[in-house]
Amino acid sequence: MSSLPPSPWKEFLQALDSKLTERCILPCFGGFAVTLVYGISRTTLDIDVMDVAPPHAVGTLIREGGKSSSLAREYKVYLDVVGMVNPPYEYESRLQPLYEGAFGS
């Protein structure tokens, strides 16, 4: 997927990206992914992510874009880093880049 996500996701992700000091990979699942990849009309306020790379970036992502962050209050959406999830076997083979290279960090 080459185009950027719709508002407020675009602005939220751009603001979050501006707070990061290194490139992060955020495998998304849940309502955000389903809505944007398949065009299903579903309202969601969070981006569910798992297996963040690099792992040490999780704290920064939660602090800067998590549910109680200033970005969440401003954009009314947030990042939810899900610690306990059981993805399907070999799920990595089915991941699709959404906005690869769209954000600067």
C-alpha positions in Angstrom: 0.0 0.0 0.0 1.7 3.2 -1.1 -0.7 6.0 -0.1 -0.7 7.3 3.4 -3.5 6.4 5.8 -6.5 8.8 6.1 -6.9 11.4 8.9 -6.4 11.3 11.8 -4.1 8.3 11.4 -1.8 10.1 8.9 -1.2 13.0 11.2 -0.9 10.8 14.3 1.7 8.6 12.6 3.7 11.6 11.3 3.7 13.2 14.7 4.8 9.8 16.3 7.5 9.4 13.7 8.9 12.8 14.5 9.5 11.7 18.1 11.4 8.6 17.1 15.2 8.5 16.8 15.5 5.3 14.8 13.6 3.3 12.3 10.9 1.0 13.8 8.9 -1.8 12.3 5.4 -2.1 13.7 3.5 -5.3 12.6 -0.2 -4.2 12.8 -3.2 -6.4 13.2 -6.8 -5.9 14.4 -9.3 -3.3 13.3 -6.8 -0.7 11.9 -5.2 -3.3 9.6 -8.5 -4.8 8.5 -10.0 -1.4 7.8 -7.0 -0.1 5.7 -6.0 -3.2 3.9 -9.4 -4.6 3.0 -11.4 -1.4 3.0 -13.9 -2.7 5.6 -15.9 0.0 7.2 -15.0 -0.4 10.9 -14.3 2.3 13.4 -11.3 1.8 15.6 -9.3 4.2 17.8 -6.1 2.2 18.1 -3.4 0.5 16.1 -2.7 -2.9 17.5 1.0 -3.8 17.1 3.1 -6.8 18.1 6.8 -7.8 17.8 8.1 -4.2 17.5 11.5 -4.0 16.0 13.8 -3.0 17.6 12.3 -4.3 20.8 13.9 -1.5 23.0 11.7 1.0 21.1 8.5 -0.3 22.8 8.9 2.1 25.8 9.2 5.1 23.5 6.3 4.1 21.4 4.0 3.6 24.4 5.2 6.9 26.0 4.8 8.9 22.9 1.9 7.3 21.1 0.1 5.1 23.7 -3.4 5.5 25.1 -2.4 8.1 27.7 0.0 10.1 25.6 -0.3 13.7 24.5 -0.6 12.5 20.9 -3.5 10.3 21.8 -5.2 13.2 23.4 -4.5 15.5 20.4 -5.5 13.0 17.6 -8.0 10.9 19.5 -6.3 7.7 18.3 -3.4 5.7 19.8 -0.9 2.9 19.5 -1.6 -0.3 21.5 1.5 -2.5 21.8 0.0 -5.9 22.6 2.4 -7.8 24.7 0.6 -11.1 24.9 -0.7 -12.3 21.5 -0.7 -15.7 19.8 -0.3 -15.1 16.1 -1.0 -17.8 13.6 1.9 -20.1 12.6 4.3 -18.4 10.3 2.3 -15.2 10.2 5.3 -13.3 9.1 5.0 -14.8 5.6 1.6 -13.1 5.2 2.7 -9.6 6.4 2.2 -6.8 3.8 4.0 -3.5 4.0 1.5 -0.7 4.5 3.5 2.5 4.5 7.1 1.4 3.9 9.4 4.4 3.6 6.5 6.8 4.1 7.8 8.0 7.5 11.2 9.4 8.0 12.7 7.7 11.1 
